[in-house]
Amino acid sequence: MPYELFFDADFSKDVDRLDKSVREQLRKIILKIKQNPYVGKRLKGYSNFFRVRFGIFRVIYFIEGDKIYFKRVRKRDEVYRNV
């Protein structure tokens, strides 16, 4: 099933703050999520929110049908605020 990707404004701002090498890692993570969105761990307390860990960063996203919405990408100690 092909999934459509959508990026929240906060996600885009977070990406702009990342170093170039981290952005390249993030690109690979996004492609991996697009192939199998259930690769991430489910967030406790949320039915369709997931997280993927890479290095000290976390990607938070949720799935609705055939759409994947990316919410945040930040360091672990910052990402879970205001999800």
Buried (B, 14 or more C-beta within 10 A) or exposed (E): EEBEBBBBEBBEEBBEEBEEEBEEBBEEBBEBBBEEBEEBEEBEEEEEBBBBEBEEBBBBBBBEEEEBBBBBBBEEEEBEEEE
